[in-house]
C-alpha cells in the first residue's frame, strides 16, 4: 500500500532495510492504536515487542522525570506498530 511504502521510505530504508526484509516485518507486525495518555509500557514490565511510532508522539518518565525518546524521523508520529 502507499502507507506501507511511505513507512518503508521514512523509517526503514535509511537504515539499510531491504524491501524484502521490510515485507517480512510488515507481515509479522500488528497495528496498535492508543488513545491520548494511554500507557504503552510500564517501567519494569517485561517488553515482548518492539514498537514504532508512526503517527503522534510518545512521552516517558523515569522516577517522575520526563526523558527523551529516540526517533527515526524528523517529526514525531499515535499509531504504533509492534
N, C-alpha and C positions, 0 to 999 in steps of 0.2 A: 504494500500500500504506500501511498505518498507519505503518510505519517511515519511508517517504518523507515522509509528512505531518508526522511529528514532526521530521524533519530540516529540512524547509522552515520550520516554525514557529520552531524553535530557532536555526537558523543563517542562514537566507536572508531570511525575511520582515522581521526587524528592520532589514535593510539595504536595504529597498525593492525586493527582487527580486519580480517578479510570479509568479503560479502558472504562466503560460505560459513565462516565461523559465526558471523552475525546471525545468519539464518538459523543456525543451531541454537543460539542463545534465545532468539525470539520464540522459537518453537517450544522451548522449555520454560519460558517466562510466564508469569501471571501478572495481570494488571491489577493494581491495588489503588483505590481512590479513597483518600481520607478527607474528613471534614476539618475545617479550621480548628486548631488547638487539639485535634485528636492525637493521641500518643501512638507513635510507630514502634518505639522500642524503649524499654525502661532500663536504666542503669543497672548493671549486674545480672540482667536476664541473658540467658544464652541466645546468641543470634544464630539462626539456622538458614538465613537468607541474606542476599546482598540486594540493596535497593538502589535504584537510580531515580532521582527526582527529575521528572520530565517537565512538569508544569508546577508553578508555585514556588515555595521555598520551605526550608526547614529551620528549626531553632533548637539548640541543645543547651542543657545546663548541667554542670557538674558542681556539686556542693553549693548550689544556689547561684553560681556564676555562669553566665552565658558564654559559650565557646563558639568559635568559627568552624564551619564545616568545609571540606574540600569541594571544589566544583570543577566539572569538566567543560563548562560552558560560560560564556561571558555574562549570561543572565541567569538568575535563579528561576527554577521552574517548579501542584498539589497532586498530580497523578504520579504514582510510583510504579516501577516495575521491580519485581523481585523474583 
